[in-house]
Every structure is written in C-alpha cells, then in structure tokens.
Amino acid sequence: SLSSTDAAAAFGSGVSTLGLTGGYMRKLEESIAVGGEASWVSVSYKDYSASSLSLLAIGHFAFDYHDFNNSYFGLAGLGIGSTLAKYSTSEKSENKVAFRLGGGKRTHITKSIYWRPEIYFEKVDGFDGTLVLRMINLTMIW
C-alpha cells in the first residue's frame, strides 16, 4: 500500500492560495499500482473566495519492476477536475473531465518513507493545461 500527501500555500499580489492533496494506491503487480487522489484548493482575492475539489483515478507503472519502491515510474490519471471561476462572484465553479500524464522517481528516506518527486501535465476540459513539478511529495509504504 502506498499513500501520499502534499500541501501548498502561496501568497502575493493580493492573492492567497492554499492546497492539500492526499492519495492512496495499491500495488497490483510487480510494476503496476493503482489508486486515487483528492485535491482541495482555496483561493482568495479581494472580495472573491472559492474552493474546489478534484478527484482522479491514478495509475503508476514502475520501469524497474525488480525494485518498485526505488524506481522511475510513469503515471496517468483520469477523473473530475473542479475549475475555479475567474475572480468574479457572478461566475460559478464547474466540474469537468480532467486527465494527467507524467512521471517521477521513488527514493528511500527510511524503511517506510519515500521521497517521490513528480512532473506531470494536467488538463481540465475547456481550460489550458498545466505543467506541475512536485518536489516535496512524501510517500509512506506499508
């Protein structure tokens, strides 16, 4: 079993953004793990504030199946992405189809804690795609 968490905060130019991500994966085969990820984001700007929740089914394929817990991996995801409306109280957030493609590397820190940096491209239907680099991403394996 694999679980991961990620948290972020950003402040600047009058905009505050807070985010929290959690996930759970289960190893199916020597090189394949599947699971899900939930992300919550809150944005505040002047008189505007909104929150969104995204849910994705995620799959990992380890390129070194002899050492799954210390390998490079490819990842793919499909689910629902919540779009935050532009900074206007007259617009509403929407749930749209989202997908993710990318990869990363698992590296031992302790017996059950791993550092798992990832880079991926994520696109929510109708919006520009985003390239994400997750450098502080820890995984616990039990």
TALINDA-V253761 format. One record per backbone hydrogen bond with DSSP energy under -0.5 kcal/mol. CO is the residue of the C=O (numbers start at 1). NH is the residue of the N-H. If there is no record, write none. Layout:
BEGIN
[[CO:NH] [CO:NH]]
END
This chain:
BEGIN
[[1:142] [2:25] [3:140] [4:23] [5:138] [6:21] [8:19] [10:17] [12:15] [14:46] [15:12] [16:44] [17:10] [18:42] [19:8] [20:40] [21:6] [22:38] [23:4] [24:36] [25:2] [26:34] [31:62] [32:28] [32:29] [33:60] [34:26] [35:58] [36:24] [37:56] [38:22] [39:54] [40:20] [41:52] [42:18] [43:50] [44:16] [45:48] [48:45] [50:43] [52:41] [54:39] [55:80] [56:37] [57:78] [58:35] [59:76] [60:33] [61:74] [63:65] [64:67] [65:68] [67:70] [68:71] [71:106] [72:63] [72:64] [73:104] [74:61] [75:102] [76:59] [77:100] [78:57] [79:98] [80:55] [81:83] [81:96] [83:94] [86:88] [88:91] [94:83] [94:96] [96:81] [97:125] [98:79] [99:123] [100:77] [101:121] [102:75] [103:119] [104:73] [105:117] [107:115] [110:109] [112:141] [113:109] [113:110] [114:139] [115:107] [117:105] [118:134] [119:103] [120:132] [121:101] [122:130] [123:99] [124:127] [130:122] [130:132] [132:120] [132:134] [133:135] [134:118] [135:137] [137:116] [138:5] [139:114] [140:3]]
END
